[in-house]
Amino acid sequence: MMLKRRRSGKKAQAAMEYLHTYGWVFLTAIVIGSVLIYHNVSNAKYVVPLECKFLSGLNCVDAGTEETLLSLAVINEFNFAISNISVSVSGTCNSTANTSDGNIYSNPNVMLENQQYTFIFECQNLTNMRLSETISLGYVNVETGEQHVKVGKLEFSPTG
């Protein structure tokens, strides 16, 4: 009987030593997790406020919202000018930018090589909304006359 008491005591002592040694790790993980949840760090707008990309040739550099307008800044990184530009977004906004010459938003009908333009889309109320848009940009290669369409993706959340 004496032998059983010793073995039982050693197991309990080992368990207590384990808790005393590693318990602070568990406590720290719980405290950090609670702080992150309290400050809503899991919300994507704090992690990635803007993600906008096309596969190639075009580069999104900025996006913004203002009540009912979505603006999207794009650079032509092709080695040629593009014309007959048509841009639309679908998702939260579902709108087409007016890209004809002389429109009120000054959207381009021609983009030269390495030129940047901001396309404006009219949407519903976008105040503090997270946007998830598919961008479709159609154009004609000025050098070859061939028509093309580039599809991109926009993920945007206003900061603040």
NUKOL-128424 format. One record per atom (N, C-alpha, C, O, CB): x, z negated, y. Coordinates in steps of 0.05 Angstrom, whole numbers, plus 5000, padded with zeros to 4 digits. Atoms other than C-alpha are relative to their C-alpha. Glycine has a CB too. Layout:
BEGIN
XZY/...
% end
This chain:
BEGIN
501650004976/500050005000/501750005025/501050125045/498249765000/498350014977/505549865047/501150275007/501550345030/502449804994/499049734996/508050565038/498050185015/498850335032/500750134973/502149844986/501450875060/499849935029/499450115046/497349964986/500250084972/501350475124/502350135016/501950215039/500049705002/497749894986/508250725143/499650305006/500150405028/502649964984/500549724997/506451455132/497850055021/498150235039/499250144974/502249974981/499951385171/501049945028/500250085047/497649824992/498950084974/503651045228/501850225012/501850265036/501449744999/498249794991/508751605232/498550255009/499350375029/502050084977/501649774991/503452145237/498749955027/498750125044/497850064979/501250074975/499951785293/502150005023/501550085045/498649734998/497850004980/506551675329/500850285007/501350345031/502449844989/499249724994/508352415323/497950135017/498550285035/500350154973/502149884984/501552615351/500149895028/499750055047/497249934988/499850124973/502352135410/502450115015/502250175039/500149704998/497649894987/509352385424/499550295009/500450375030/502449994981/500749734993/506753105423/498350015025/498850175043/498650144976/501850004977/501252945472/501549915025/501150025047/497649814995/498550094977/505952565518/502050225009/502550255033/501549744994/498149794993/511053135516/498850255012/499750355032/501750074975/501249744991/506453735524/497449985014/496250185022/499750174976/502550034986/500253445555/500050095028/498050195038/499249714999/499849924972/502653585625/499750315002/498850405023/502749925012/500349715000/502854335607/497050075000/496150245016/501550134976/502849955002/495554325588/498649925027/496950075037/498749854977/501250094975/493753925650/500650195023/498950245039/501049715007/499249814979/497654405696/498450264997/497450365017/503050064998/501549755004/494155015665/497149965009/495950145021/500150084970/502850054992/487354695676/499849985031/497850095042/498949744987/500150024971/488954525749/500350275013/498950335032/502249805010/499649744988/491655215765/497650184996/496850325014/502650144988/502449845006/485755555731/497749925018/496250095028/499249974971/502150104982/480955115771/500350095028/498450165042/499849704999/499449914972/484355285837/499450305003/498250385023/502949945007/500549714998/484056035822/497150064999/496150235014/501450144976/502949965001/476755995804/498749915026/496950055036/498749854976/501150104975/475155585866/500450205023/498650245039/501249735007/499449824978/478556085912/499250294993/499850475008/502949995006/501149745008/475256675875/502250224999/501850445008/497850095019/497849815001/481957015862/499450224980/500750434982/502649854992/500749795020/478857405804/498650235013/498350445001/498449884978/501449784986/475057825856/502050225006/504150175017/498749895026/498149784998/478358515855/500850075028/502950185032/498850244987/499349924973/478258605930/502549855011/503849955029/497749965019/497650144992/483758085937/502550114986/504750094995/499749704995/497749905015/488058415884/500750295008/503050345014/499349994970/499549724993/487259165899/497950085021/495750175013/499950184975/502049934980/483759295966/499550305002/497350395010/500949905027/500349714998/484960055962/501550134977/503950094973/501050115027/498849835020/486160515904/498750275003/496350304998/499749884971/501049734996/485461255918/502150194990/504450194999/499350055030/498149815011/488661805878/498850254990/496550264981/501649864978/500649755012/488362525858/502250054980/504349924980/499950235022/497949955020/492262815800/502550125012/504750035005/498950194979/497649884988/496863245842/499350155025/497050245028/501550184980/500449834977/497663605908/498749875024/499349945047/498550234993/501350144978/493363145950/500649704997/501049604975/496950055000/499450295000/494762425970/498249865019/498049925043/503049965007/501650174983/489961915996/501849795013/503449664999/497649864984/498350204987/493361476048/498449775011/499649555016/501550135022/501550224989/487661056075/497050064996/496150284994/500749965030/502949985001/480160916071/499049775017/500349575020/498949994971/501350214984/475460516114/497150045002/496050264998/501349995028/502949984997/468260356125/499249885027/500549705038/498549854977/501150104975/464260236188/497050044999/495950255004/501250165025/502950015003/456860056178/499050214981/498650164957/498750035027/501149795017/454360726151/501950244996/501150454986/497450115011/498149785002/460761146153/502349924981/503349694983/501150085028/497650035016/466261216101/502050215009/501450445011/499350044969/497949814992/472861516125/502150004978/502849794967/501249925027/498049975021/478061786077/502250185011/501850415018/498850134975/497749854990/485062006101/501550124977/502349994958/501949815017/498849855022/488162546057/502350175012/502050285033/497950184985/497849834993/494862906061/500250234981/500050194957/502749845001/499649765016/495863616036/503050014992/504750075009/499250275015/497250005010/502263555993/500650254984/502750264970/500549754984/499449755012/501664255965/502250145016/502650075039/497550184997/498049844985/507164755984/498750245013/500050445017/502250084981/501549784988/501765196016/497749885016/496949655011/499150204979/502450084985/496065156065/497550044983/497550214965/499750165027/502549975014/488965066040/497850045020/497949945043/499449764981/502249944982/482465316071/497449974985/497349914961/500350285013/502750025011/474965316059/499649744985/498749734962/499450244981/500050275012/475264576045/497249894999/495749895019/501949815016/502650155003/469164216018/500749744985/502049744964/497950174985/499450265011/469463476003/497449854996/495749835014/502049845018/502450175005/464163035970/500949764985/502949764970/497850164985/499650255016/463862335942/497549944986/495349994996/500949765019/502450085015/459262085889/500649724988/502849674979/499350204978/499750285010/458161365867/498349835017/495949845017/503049915001/501550184982/456260835918/498950165023/496750105032/501849785009/500749864976/455961325976/498350254996/496350295009/502550075016/501449745005/453762015949/499650155026/497450175036/497349954987/500149854975/455362436010/502050235000/503850244984/500649815024/498249774997/458663086031/501050005029/499449975047/498750274993/498949984973/463463136090/499450275012/499650474998/503049945000/500449754986/461863666141/502750115008/504150005025/498249975026/497349894995/468164096140/500050265014/502150405014/501550034973/500049754985/465964676182/501349965027/501349745038/497150115003/498750014973/469664836247/498049915021/495750005020/501350275007/501750084978/466764496308/498049784994/496249745009/498650235011/501950215006/463163936273/500649755015/502849725027/500049944969/499750234983/462163266306/502249814991/503249655007/497449855002/498050195010/467162896261/502850135000/504749994992/499349914972/497449864999/472863406271/501350024972/503850014970/501949865019/498949965026/473763496196/501150294998/500050475011/497949964977/498649745000/478464086180/498750204982/497550134961/502949964993/500749785018/476764756151/502650114988/502550264969/498450215014/497449915010/484264896142/501949765002/502049625022/501150245017/497950215000/489764406123/502750134994/503050264973/499449774979/497449895005/496964626131/501649824982/500849594976/501550035027/498350165018/502564386086/500849745014/501649745037/502550174992/499350274990/503863636095/498449915024/499349735039/502949995007/501850094978/498163566144/498049804990/497149824967/498650255012/501950225007/493662956144/497450035016/497550095040/501249735005/502650004986/486262956160/498349764989/498749674967/498550264995/501950215008/480862426157/497250124997/496150235016/500049775021/502649905005/474362626125/498049775004/498649544996/499850124971/502050204995/468062256146/497550064984/496550294983/499349995031/502449975016/462062136101/497949815011/498449585017/500649944970/502250174992/455261876122/498749884975/498050034956/497950165017/501150155024/452561346074/497949815010/497249805033/502349854985/501850224993/447660776071/501749775011/504149815016/498349914975/498550234989/449660086097/502349934982/501849864959/498149765004/497650065016/456759966073/501349745007/503549684998/502050235002/498950254990/457959296107/500849824976/499149744960/498149855019/498950175021/462458876060/499350084972/499149924954/498949725004/500649905027/460859326000/502550094987/504350214999/497950225002/497949885016/465659485945/499250284992/496950324982/500649824974/500649725005/465960245936/501550094975/503850034971/500650185024/498849875023/467260615872/499150295000/496850354993/499349864972/500849724995/467261365886/501650194984/504050154979/500250065030/498649775011/469062005851/500150205023/498050285034/498650124974/499649814977/471962485903/500450284988/502050324969/502549925017/499749725009/471263235893/500750165025/499250185044/497350114987/499049844977/475363675940/500550294991/502350344975/502649875012/499749725006/474564425935/501550145022/501250075046/497250144996/498449854980/479264905970/500850274990/500650334966/502549835008/498949745007/482165605971/503050005008/503749925030/498550235015/497249974994/489665715966/500450245018/499650465011/501750044973/499849794979/491266116029/501850234990/501350464997/501149885026/498149795009/497066485995/498950184979/499450424979/502549874990/500949845023/493466715932/497050075002/496150254989/500549864975/502949964998/486066675952/498449884977/496049924976/499550305001/501350135023/484566285888/498549755009/499549595025/502049944978/501550254994/479165745891/500749794979/501149854956/496950064999/499450225017/480665065863/498349755007/497249745029/503149935002/501350264995/477464375857/501849784989/502749794966/497149994986/498550235009/481263725854/498149765000/496549735018/502449945019/501750235003/477763095830/501849755002/503949734990/498450004974/498650254996/480062405852/498249764997/495849794993/501449995027/501650255002/477861685849/500749825022/503149795030/500549864973/499750194979/476861185904/498849734992/496549724985/498850105027/500950285004/476360425893/500749865026/503149855033/501249864975/499450124974/475660065960/498249765004/495849764999/499550215022/501550244992/473659375983/501049925028/503549905032/500349774980/499150094974/473859166056/501249734997/500149564983/497750005021/498750275001/478558576066/498649825020/497549905040/503050035006/501150204981/476257946098/497549874991/496549705006/499550125026/
% end
